[in-house]
Amino acid sequence: MTKSIFTENYALFLKLLVASRKHAGLTQKEIADKLHKNQSYVSKYENGERRLDVIEFADVANAIGVDPLKIMQELLKGWKNN
């Protein structure tokens, strides 16, 4: 089984996170500051170099100012069964 980080569904998840951040008018640095992390933390998960767990995802969504359920709903609309 392919690790989830290398699936189309995870790529869509990342695309939705990045789009949400950009829609909110926030930079990677601004999100990192809200999370008390380095900018490289945001860069790595946005580029798929680092996987987010569900708690980290909720923290990121909160930092962006978006409801994590909204992102999940959008993800499920584009979900592909592999």
N, C-alpha and C positions, 0 to 999 in steps of 0.2 A: 504494500500500500504506500502511495506517495505521501510524504509529509505534507500536512495542510499548508504550510508556508509556500509550497511550490504549486498549488492548485489555482485554477481559474477563479474559484470562489474567494480565495484569500487575496488574489490580485484585485478583485472587485471590491473587497472589504477595504483594502488600502486606498484604492481610487476614491471610494466614498469618504474616507477619513481626510484625505488630502483636499478633496473638493469642499468638504465642510469647513476645514481650516481656512481655505482661500476665500470661501463665501463669507466667512466671518471677518475677513480682512486682517487675519493674523499671520505673523511670520512664524517660522519654526522656532526662532529665538524667543518670541513672546510666549509660545506654548511651553517651551522648555522652562522658562522663568516661572510660569504658573505652577509647573510640576516640580520645581526645585531640582531640575536636571540640567545637564549640558545640552546644547543645541544638537550635538551629535546623536543623542538619544532619540530625538524626534526624527532626524535624518535617517537613522538606521531602521526605525520601524516603518517609516514612509517608503523607504527603498526596498523593504523586504529582507533586510539583513538581520533583523531582530524581530522575533514574534512577540506580540502582545498577548498576555493572558486576559481573562475577562475582567479582573479587577483593574489592571492597567488600562484596558480599553475604556472602562467606565470613568477612570480618572482623566484620560485624554478627552473623552467626549465632554466631560464637565469643564475642563480647561478651555475647550473650544466654545462652549456655551450651547451645545446641541444635545438633545435628548438621545441617549444611546439606543433607545428603542426605535427612534426614527431611522437611525443608521441601519439597525438590524432589519427593519421592515423593507428598506430599500435593497439591502443585501438579499433578502429572501425573494424579492421580485425578480432578481437576476440570477438566482441560484441555479447551478447546473449540477445534475446528478452524474457523478463520474463512475 
